[in-house]
Amino acid sequence: MKALFTAPRNTMASPLAEQLGRGLKDGLLGPMISVDDRQQTTVPASSAGDAARAMHNIAFAMSGGTFAGICAHQSLVFG
């Protein structure tokens, strides 16, 4: 075997998302922040990074952050 990829169950590192009223849902590998297709949470805010994805890794975190930034910008410009 040259490589082994594991996908352990994830946990939130901080209770901050719950304290701010963000909805959580149980994903395939553990809890994650519930967002819609524009990365908006259940309260007026956006969520990005691997906290809003089922698979937690740096590439997904970076792409999620970029997409959330674009969506936040569009909501400010276009309402």
Order of alpha helices (4+ residues) and beta strands (2+ residues): alpha-beta-beta-alpha
